[in-house]
Amino acid sequence: MSAPTSERSHSRRRETFTGFRRTDDRVGVRNRILVAPSVICSHIVAERIADANDRAVCTPHDHGCAQIGADHDQTERTLLNLAQNPNIAGATVVGLGCEHLQSKPFADRIAAEGVPVRETAIQDAGGSEACIEEGIAATEELTQTALSDDRTDATLADLTIGIVSSDLDRSTCEIADSLVGETVDALLDAGAQVVVAGTERLAPHRDAAPARGATDAVADEIRAACERDADRPGSAQRITRRAADAEFESVVGTWGSAHVDEFVPYGDRVTVDEGLALIDSPSRFEEAATALAAAGASIVIHVTADGIPTGHPIVPVLKVTADETTAAALAADIDLDTRTAESEEILEEIVRVADGGRTATEEHGLTKFAINRVGPSL
């Protein structure tokens, strides 16, 4: 008698891959130098520097100047923790010279975390072209000294997987999210760490959501986020209103059956060694992917009925959908059609990508980067 399909697929699934083990023992699935502008004014120069090195990635953003208080702190800690993502081997910080988030002190903070770093600033270098030349040389030096192509054997237990579901479409809730939730359960059983984004959808379920906290402290943090998001104006309310019309379990389908072991502020790193963590982030893909990368995710799974085709500069993004129209119209931009897939196939895709296999967004070279704001944006 033949084994059931699920048992046969599990027996064939490859459990190991080769990755890049960092000095803190975390394993990256990509090996890149980060070129990080400290301010909006230097992001074009930073992009020119990164474009000159095929081992470099850039994170252009609209922040670093004219920010105060919580917004400034969030931008700085997000960029700091992105430099510590396991996919990053070193960083070149590019500043202007008169910004609030000064490039030299910021580079010193990165160095203090054990990340090889170089710094250049437009005003100090003598202009944009001089800064580009200086930055290209610095990034090339890091490529030679900080990057090692040596791979080490690793398993799913070495990974931190980020999850974001950016809509509450019927196909997403009923098919894709639940399949990803099964995958999350399997990842946790294998000893992996899973980080999920999207807290605004919890606001209409302020009684049920805290109950998923593994401790009273986590429950209190989830409750506080629900109360805050219930009062947010404008576009932030769209997904909250959709969530109010849905059952709580379908709203958090990507969580699987696990309780939340840690509630992580936007831009912070996860501190638990394994289990499920919830990032205080909106569900919008660009901001959520940045939060997941800052938290330590080396791969992100994005559930999208809309077919958002962009990836992220630091982490490979697996695009999954259950929307029939999206799957047909954007077949080359979607990695997995969950209408006909099983959770084992998602696990196989994770291992394939961890072992160096490219995602659809990587094939097309499509990335977008954004940092969430604490205060309202007009």
Secondary structure in CASP SS format (residue, H / E / C, confidence):
PFRMAT SS
TARGET T0000
AUTHOR 0000-0000-0000
METHOD secondary structure of the structure
MODEL  1
M C 1.00
S C 1.00
A C 1.00
P C 1.00
T H 1.00
S H 1.00
E H 1.00
R H 1.00
S H 1.00
H H 1.00
S H 1.00
R H 1.00
R C 1.00
R C 1.00
E C 1.00
T E 1.00
F E 1.00
T E 1.00
G E 1.00
F E 1.00
R E 1.00
R C 1.00
T C 1.00
D C 1.00
D C 1.00
R C 1.00
V E 1.00
G E 1.00
V C 1.00
R C 1.00
N C 1.00
R E 1.00
I E 1.00
L E 1.00
V E 1.00
A E 1.00
P E 1.00
S C 1.00
V C 1.00
I H 1.00
C H 1.00
S H 1.00
H H 1.00
I H 1.00
V H 1.00
A H 1.00
E H 1.00
R H 1.00
I H 1.00
A H 1.00
D H 1.00
A C 1.00
N C 1.00
D C 1.00
R C 1.00
A E 1.00
V E 1.00
C E 1.00
T C 1.00
P C 1.00
H C 1.00
D C 1.00
H C 1.00
G C 1.00
C C 1.00
A C 1.00
Q C 1.00
I C 1.00
G H 1.00
A H 1.00
D H 1.00
H H 1.00
D H 1.00
Q H 1.00
T H 1.00
E H 1.00
R H 1.00
T H 1.00
L H 1.00
L H 1.00
N H 1.00
L H 1.00
A C 1.00
Q C 1.00
N C 1.00
P C 1.00
N C 1.00
I E 1.00
A E 1.00
G E 1.00
A E 1.00
T E 1.00
V E 1.00
V E 1.00
G E 1.00
L C 1.00
G C 1.00
C C 1.00
E C 1.00
H C 1.00
L C 1.00
Q C 1.00
S H 1.00
K H 1.00
P H 1.00
F H 1.00
A H 1.00
D H 1.00
R H 1.00
I H 1.00
A H 1.00
A H 1.00
E C 1.00
G C 1.00
V C 1.00
P C 1.00
V E 1.00
R E 1.00
E E 1.00
T E 1.00
A E 1.00
I H 1.00
Q H 1.00
D H 1.00
A H 1.00
G C 1.00
G C 1.00
S H 1.00
E H 1.00
A H 1.00
C H 1.00
I H 1.00
E H 1.00
E H 1.00
G H 1.00
I H 1.00
A H 1.00
A H 1.00
T H 1.00
E H 1.00
E H 1.00
L H 1.00
T H 1.00
Q H 1.00
T H 1.00
A C 1.00
L C 1.00
S C 1.00
D C 1.00
D C 1.00
R C 1.00
T E 1.00
D E 1.00
A E 1.00
T E 1.00
L H 1.00
A H 1.00
D H 1.00
L C 1.00
T E 1.00
I E 1.00
G E 1.00
I E 1.00
V E 1.00
S E 1.00
S C 1.00
D C 1.00
L C 1.00
D C 1.00
R H 1.00
S H 1.00
T H 1.00
C H 1.00
E H 1.00
I H 1.00
A H 1.00
D H 1.00
S H 1.00
L H 1.00
V H 1.00
G H 1.00
E H 1.00
T H 1.00
V H 1.00
D H 1.00
A H 1.00
L H 1.00
L H 1.00
D H 1.00
A C 1.00
G C 1.00
A C 1.00
Q E 1.00
V E 1.00
V E 1.00
V E 1.00
A E 1.00
G C 1.00
T C 1.00
E H 1.00
R H 1.00
L H 1.00
A H 1.00
P H 1.00
H H 1.00
R C 1.00
D C 1.00
A C 1.00
A H 1.00
P H 1.00
A H 1.00
R H 1.00
G E 1.00
A C 1.00
T C 1.00
D H 1.00
A H 1.00
V H 1.00
A H 1.00
D H 1.00
E H 1.00
I H 1.00
R H 1.00
A H 1.00
A H 1.00
C H 1.00
E H 1.00
R H 1.00
D H 1.00
A C 1.00
D C 1.00
R C 1.00
P C 1.00
G H 1.00
S H 1.00
A H 1.00
Q H 1.00
R H 1.00
I H 1.00
T H 1.00
R H 1.00
R H 1.00
A H 1.00
A H 1.00
D C 1.00
A C 1.00
E C 1.00
F H 1.00
E H 1.00
S H 1.00
V H 1.00
V C 1.00
G H 1.00
T H 1.00
W H 1.00
G C 1.00
S C 1.00
A C 1.00
H C 1.00
V E 1.00
D E 1.00
E E 1.00
F E 1.00
V E 1.00
P C 1.00
Y C 1.00
G C 1.00
D C 1.00
R C 1.00
V C 1.00
T C 1.00
V C 1.00
D C 1.00
E C 1.00
G E 1.00
L E 1.00
A E 1.00
L E 1.00
I E 1.00
D C 1.00
S C 1.00
P C 1.00
S C 1.00
R C 1.00
F H 1.00
E H 1.00
E H 1.00
A H 1.00
A H 1.00
T H 1.00
A H 1.00
L H 1.00
A H 1.00
A H 1.00
A H 1.00
G C 1.00
A C 1.00
S C 1.00
I E 1.00
V E 1.00
I E 1.00
H E 1.00
V E 1.00
T C 1.00
A C 1.00
D C 1.00
G C 1.00
I C 1.00
P C 1.00
T C 1.00
G E 1.00
H C 1.00
P C 1.00
I C 1.00
V C 1.00
P C 1.00
V E 1.00
L E 1.00
K E 1.00
V E 1.00
T E 1.00
A C 1.00
D C 1.00
E H 1.00
T H 1.00
T H 1.00
A H 1.00
A H 1.00
A H 1.00
L C 1.00
A C 1.00
A C 1.00
D C 1.00
I C 1.00
D C 1.00
L E 1.00
D E 1.00
T C 1.00
R C 1.00
T C 1.00
A C 1.00
E C 1.00
S H 1.00
E H 1.00
E H 1.00
I H 1.00
L H 1.00
E H 1.00
E H 1.00
I H 1.00
V H 1.00
R H 1.00
V H 1.00
A H 1.00
D C 1.00
G C 1.00
G C 1.00
R C 1.00
T C 1.00
A H 1.00
T H 1.00
E H 1.00
E H 1.00
H H 1.00
G C 1.00
L C 1.00
T E 1.00
K C 1.00
F C 1.00
A C 1.00
I C 1.00
N C 1.00
R C 1.00
V C 1.00
G C 1.00
P C 1.00
S C 1.00
L C 1.00
END
